[in-house]
Amino acid sequence: MAKHSIHDLGDAELLNELASAKAALFNDRFELATGALENTARLAHWRRQIARINTELREREIAAADAAAAGTERTA
């Protein structure tokens, strides 16, 4: 999933995608430990995907806080 498609998802979809990526990372780590994982680059892929999703969620959180702060400044 590319950055632009992560940006297009809603909050609930992002949280679902985050849970899915974390589950996939867990499964790949388990396969690595048992020696069944053939493509170790997938571990880095999932870690980066989780970081991208967390970054997008944090950006939205900051934007919402800024919008709320701007709204309270106008009324004060």
Rosetta constraint file for C-alpha pairs under 8 A:
AtomPair CA 1 CA 5 HARMONIC 6.31 0.50
AtomPair CA 1 CA 6 HARMONIC 6.83 0.50
AtomPair CA 1 CA 49 HARMONIC 7.90 0.50
AtomPair CA 2 CA 6 HARMONIC 6.44 0.50
AtomPair CA 3 CA 7 HARMONIC 6.28 0.50
AtomPair CA 3 CA 52 HARMONIC 7.31 0.50
AtomPair CA 4 CA 8 HARMONIC 6.42 0.50
AtomPair CA 5 CA 9 HARMONIC 6.62 0.50
AtomPair CA 6 CA 14 HARMONIC 7.29 0.50
AtomPair CA 6 CA 52 HARMONIC 7.94 0.50
AtomPair CA 6 CA 53 HARMONIC 6.92 0.50
AtomPair CA 6 CA 56 HARMONIC 7.48 0.50
AtomPair CA 7 CA 56 HARMONIC 6.84 0.50
AtomPair CA 9 CA 13 HARMONIC 5.88 0.50
AtomPair CA 9 CA 14 HARMONIC 6.10 0.50
AtomPair CA 10 CA 14 HARMONIC 6.10 0.50
AtomPair CA 11 CA 15 HARMONIC 6.28 0.50
AtomPair CA 11 CA 57 HARMONIC 7.47 0.50
AtomPair CA 12 CA 16 HARMONIC 6.27 0.50
AtomPair CA 13 CA 17 HARMONIC 6.08 0.50
AtomPair CA 14 CA 18 HARMONIC 6.02 0.50
AtomPair CA 14 CA 53 HARMONIC 6.69 0.50
AtomPair CA 14 CA 57 HARMONIC 7.68 0.50
AtomPair CA 15 CA 19 HARMONIC 6.23 0.50
AtomPair CA 16 CA 20 HARMONIC 6.17 0.50
AtomPair CA 17 CA 21 HARMONIC 6.09 0.50
AtomPair CA 17 CA 53 HARMONIC 7.88 0.50
AtomPair CA 18 CA 22 HARMONIC 6.14 0.50
AtomPair CA 18 CA 50 HARMONIC 6.11 0.50
AtomPair CA 18 CA 53 HARMONIC 6.41 0.50
AtomPair CA 18 CA 54 HARMONIC 7.81 0.50
AtomPair CA 19 CA 23 HARMONIC 6.15 0.50
AtomPair CA 20 CA 24 HARMONIC 6.17 0.50
AtomPair CA 21 CA 25 HARMONIC 6.12 0.50
AtomPair CA 21 CA 46 HARMONIC 6.06 0.50
AtomPair CA 21 CA 49 HARMONIC 7.05 0.50
AtomPair CA 21 CA 50 HARMONIC 6.30 0.50
AtomPair CA 22 CA 26 HARMONIC 6.15 0.50
AtomPair CA 22 CA 46 HARMONIC 7.44 0.50
AtomPair CA 22 CA 50 HARMONIC 7.01 0.50
AtomPair CA 23 CA 27 HARMONIC 6.19 0.50
AtomPair CA 24 CA 28 HARMONIC 6.13 0.50
AtomPair CA 24 CA 46 HARMONIC 7.25 0.50
AtomPair CA 25 CA 29 HARMONIC 6.08 0.50
AtomPair CA 25 CA 43 HARMONIC 6.25 0.50
AtomPair CA 25 CA 46 HARMONIC 5.69 0.50
AtomPair CA 25 CA 47 HARMONIC 7.26 0.50
AtomPair CA 26 CA 30 HARMONIC 6.18 0.50
AtomPair CA 27 CA 31 HARMONIC 6.22 0.50
AtomPair CA 28 CA 32 HARMONIC 6.06 0.50
AtomPair CA 28 CA 37 HARMONIC 6.66 0.50
AtomPair CA 28 CA 42 HARMONIC 7.52 0.50
AtomPair CA 28 CA 43 HARMONIC 6.62 0.50
AtomPair CA 29 CA 33 HARMONIC 6.21 0.50
AtomPair CA 29 CA 43 HARMONIC 7.29 0.50
AtomPair CA 30 CA 34 HARMONIC 6.34 0.50
AtomPair CA 31 CA 35 HARMONIC 5.94 0.50
AtomPair CA 31 CA 36 HARMONIC 4.86 0.50
AtomPair CA 31 CA 37 HARMONIC 4.90 0.50
AtomPair CA 32 CA 36 HARMONIC 5.98 0.50
AtomPair CA 32 CA 37 HARMONIC 4.86 0.50
AtomPair CA 32 CA 40 HARMONIC 7.62 0.50
AtomPair CA 40 CA 44 HARMONIC 7.67 0.50
AtomPair CA 41 CA 45 HARMONIC 6.37 0.50
AtomPair CA 42 CA 46 HARMONIC 6.15 0.50
AtomPair CA 43 CA 47 HARMONIC 6.27 0.50
AtomPair CA 44 CA 48 HARMONIC 6.07 0.50
AtomPair CA 45 CA 49 HARMONIC 6.09 0.50
AtomPair CA 46 CA 50 HARMONIC 6.09 0.50
AtomPair CA 47 CA 51 HARMONIC 6.23 0.50
AtomPair CA 48 CA 52 HARMONIC 6.11 0.50
AtomPair CA 49 CA 53 HARMONIC 6.27 0.50
AtomPair CA 50 CA 54 HARMONIC 6.11 0.50
AtomPair CA 51 CA 55 HARMONIC 6.00 0.50
AtomPair CA 52 CA 56 HARMONIC 6.25 0.50
AtomPair CA 53 CA 57 HARMONIC 6.21 0.50
AtomPair CA 54 CA 58 HARMONIC 6.10 0.50
AtomPair CA 55 CA 59 HARMONIC 6.09 0.50
AtomPair CA 56 CA 60 HARMONIC 6.27 0.50
AtomPair CA 57 CA 61 HARMONIC 6.21 0.50
AtomPair CA 58 CA 62 HARMONIC 6.16 0.50
AtomPair CA 59 CA 63 HARMONIC 6.13 0.50
AtomPair CA 60 CA 64 HARMONIC 6.08 0.50
AtomPair CA 61 CA 65 HARMONIC 6.23 0.50
AtomPair CA 62 CA 66 HARMONIC 6.10 0.50
AtomPair CA 63 CA 67 HARMONIC 6.09 0.50
AtomPair CA 64 CA 68 HARMONIC 6.12 0.50
AtomPair CA 65 CA 69 HARMONIC 6.06 0.50
AtomPair CA 66 CA 70 HARMONIC 6.05 0.50
AtomPair CA 67 CA 71 HARMONIC 6.14 0.50
AtomPair CA 68 CA 72 HARMONIC 6.30 0.50
AtomPair CA 69 CA 73 HARMONIC 6.18 0.50
AtomPair CA 70 CA 74 HARMONIC 6.45 0.50
AtomPair CA 71 CA 75 HARMONIC 6.73 0.50
AtomPair CA 72 CA 76 HARMONIC 6.15 0.50
